[in-house]
Amino acid sequence: MYAVIKVGGKQYRVSEGDEIFVEKLNANVNDVVTFGEVLMLDSKVGSPYLSNVTVEGTVLKNGKAKKIRIFKYKNKSRSNRKTQGHRQPYTKIRITKING
């Protein structure tokens, strides 16, 4: 059994036991999080969401991803080289139950 859920503006295909990295959530480690925005469950498709279907997960870790390097370059004007970057915060979740 699998489901497609929407978290932080992105869609994830999950099944029980999967570990996913999502945008940072306001939850502590070992908290149980419930996702109500389920777009699809096996072959049932919602419009836009399925009712009475939830996905539960346990927060494993909050952290930051590897540094992303952004390099901007304008041709023939060497003074405008620019290097930037950031580390995107994330939450690692293990899917424990799909209710539906």
C-alpha positions, 0 to 999 in steps of 0.5 A, spaced: 500 500 500 502 506 498 500 513 498 502 520 495 502 526 500 503 533 500 508 536 505 511 543 504 508 544 497 512 538 494 509 531 493 512 524 496 510 517 494 510 513 501 509 507 503 509 504 511 517 504 513 519 509 508 524 514 511 523 521 507 526 528 508 521 534 508 522 541 509 523 543 516 517 542 520 515 545 527 516 538 531 521 535 536 525 528 535 520 522 536 514 526 535 508 523 531 506 527 525 499 526 521 499 528 514 492 529 512 493 532 505 493 525 501 492 526 494 492 518 492 491 512 495 493 506 491 489 507 485 484 512 488 485 519 486 482 525 490 480 531 488 484 534 490 484 530 497 482 524 499 477 524 505 478 520 511 485 518 509 491 520 513 498 518 514 502 518 520 510 518 521 515 519 527 520 524 526 527 521 526 531 528 526 532 535 524 538 538 521 541 541 515 543 539 508 549 539 505 551 546 502 548 548 496 553 552 491 550 558 487 555 561 482 552 567 478 557 569 472 556 574 467 559 573 460 565 578 458 564 582 465 569 579 470 567 584 476 560 581 476 562 574 479 558 572 485 558 565 489 553 564 494 550 558 498 546 556 503 544 550 507 537 548 507 533 545 513 530 539 513 526 534 517 527 526 517 520 522 518 519 515 518 512 513 515 509 508 520 502 508 518 497 509 513 490 510 515 484 509 509 
